[in-house]
Amino acid sequence: MGSGVPVYRQIIDQILGGIASGALEPGQQLPTVRQLAVDLAINPNTVVRAYRELEIRGVLATQQGIGTFITRETVQPDEVERQRQLSQLV
């Protein structure tokens, strides 16, 4: 993840892209914050920031003590492209 895009944005893009492509399905559980941070060798707060932003957008839902899941709502490919363009403007 060594581009000029912040790591949390890259995580968001990967999750949105995975949903749009069907690789991530509604109801699927994502790795825990700690596990993803270890896997990517990044600060857990970076993962928290990405997950929190996706929760605000309605893409993820966290159930305390159970995990973080893709919501039942689907993200259209156009939405992924729009989000990517917005993130480049920021």
Buried (B, 14 or more C-beta within 10 A) or exposed (E): EEEEBBBBBBBBBBBBBBBBEEEBEEEEEBBBBEEBBEEBEBEBEBBBBBBBBBBEBEBBBBEEEEEBBBBEEEBEEEBBEEBBEEBEEE
